[in-house]
Amino acid sequence: MTYIFDSSAIYSLISRKEYGYFADSCTIYLAEYEYGNILWKEFYLHKRLGAAQKKEMADIAEKVFANIEVVDTSGYIEEVINLGAKLRIPSYDASYVFFAMKKNAVLVTADEKLTQKLNGVITTVSPDKLFE
């Protein structure tokens, strides 16, 4: 089974030190920046991460993004926008959905609202469910 991971799933798995699921999977180029934004929020805004933990998670993410297939979304802007409009989701979420459809992959996301919106559209799974 091929998985496409969004940034929420990548953060969830890295925070649990579960890296094996990234083998033979993919994400989109935007995920790296979204992941960075999650770390920024957790460290600077919410104060849930200390400096050492933030650094460790950033270092691990560098390795994950160097080894996971990162899909280039260039050339698909209009299709992604149209899909987002159809599904009533932001373009960045629609990018993951578009490539999950294109690659016949399962979207791994920790975003429950997105999962609900995608019911019947594509197969999604929570990072928590990967352990079952």
C-alpha positions in Angstrom: 0.0 0.0 0.0 1.3 3.4 -0.9 0.8 6.3 1.5 1.0 10.0 1.0 1.7 11.8 4.2 0.5 15.3 5.0 2.5 17.4 7.5 0.2 16.6 10.4 0.9 12.9 10.0 4.6 13.5 9.6 4.7 15.5 12.8 2.7 12.9 14.6 5.0 10.0 13.6 8.2 11.9 14.1 7.0 13.0 17.6 6.5 9.3 18.4 9.8 8.3 16.8 8.0 6.0 14.3 9.9 6.4 11.0 9.4 3.0 9.3 6.1 4.1 7.7 7.9 6.6 5.5 9.6 3.9 3.4 8.1 3.6 0.0 5.8 6.5 0.7 5.6 10.1 -0.5 4.6 13.6 0.4 4.4 16.9 -1.5 7.1 19.6 -1.4 4.9 21.9 0.7 4.9 19.4 3.6 8.4 20.4 4.7 7.3 24.0 5.2 4.1 23.0 6.8 6.0 20.8 9.2 8.3 23.7 10.0 5.2 25.8 10.8 3.9 23.1 13.2 7.3 23.0 15.0 7.3 26.8 15.2 3.8 26.8 16.7 4.5 24.1 19.2 7.8 25.8 20.3 7.2 29.5 20.1 3.4 29.9 20.4 2.2 26.9 22.5 5.4 26.3 24.5 4.8 22.5 24.2 8.3 21.8 22.9 11.6 22.8 24.5 14.6 23.9 22.4 16.3 20.6 22.5 13.2 18.7 21.5 12.5 21.2 18.7 16.0 20.8 17.4 15.8 17.0 17.5 12.5 16.9 15.6 13.9 19.3 13.0 17.0 17.2 12.6 14.9 14.0 12.2 12.6 15.8 9.7 15.6 16.7 7.6 16.4 13.0 7.3 12.8 12.0 6.6 12.4 14.6 3.9 15.8 13.6 2.3 14.6 10.0 2.1 10.9 10.1 1.3 9.7 10.7 -2.2 8.7 14.4 -2.4 6.2 15.0 -5.2 6.6 18.2 -7.2 3.3 19.8 -7.6 4.4 22.1 -10.4 2.0 22.1 -13.4 -1.1 21.1 -11.5 -2.1 24.4 -9.9 -5.4 24.8 -11.7 -6.4 21.2 -11.2 -5.6 21.5 -7.4 -7.6 24.7 -7.1 -10.5 23.2 -8.9 -10.4 20.1 -6.7 -10.2 22.3 -3.6 -13.2 24.3 -4.7 -15.2 21.1 -5.5 -14.3 19.6 -2.1 -14.5 22.9 -0.2 -11.0 22.5 1.2 -7.9 24.8 1.0 -5.5 24.3 -1.9 -2.7 23.0 0.3 -5.0 20.2 1.5 -6.3 19.7 -2.1 -2.6 19.2 -3.2 -2.3 16.1 -0.9 -5.7 14.8 -2.1 -4.8 15.4 -5.8 -1.6 13.4 -5.5 -3.2 10.7 -3.4 -5.7 10.3 -6.3 -3.0 10.5 -8.9 -0.9 7.9 -7.2 -3.8 5.7 -6.0 -2.4 6.2 -2.5 -3.9 6.4 1.0 -3.7 9.9 2.5 -2.3 9.7 6.1 -3.5 12.7 8.0 -4.1 13.7 11.7 -6.6 16.3 10.5 -10.0 14.9 11.5 -12.0 17.6 9.8 -10.2 16.9 6.5 -10.8 13.2 7.0 -14.5 13.8 7.4 -14.7 16.0 4.2 -12.9 13.3 2.2 -15.2 10.5 3.3 -16.2 8.7 0.0 -13.6 10.7 -2.0 -10.4 8.9 -1.2 -9.1 6.6 1.5 -7.6 8.3 4.5 -6.1 6.9 7.7 -5.0 8.6 10.9 -1.4 8.1 11.9 -2.7 6.4 15.1 -4.5 3.7 13.0 -1.2 2.8 11.3 -0.3 1.0 14.5 -3.3 -1.2 14.5 
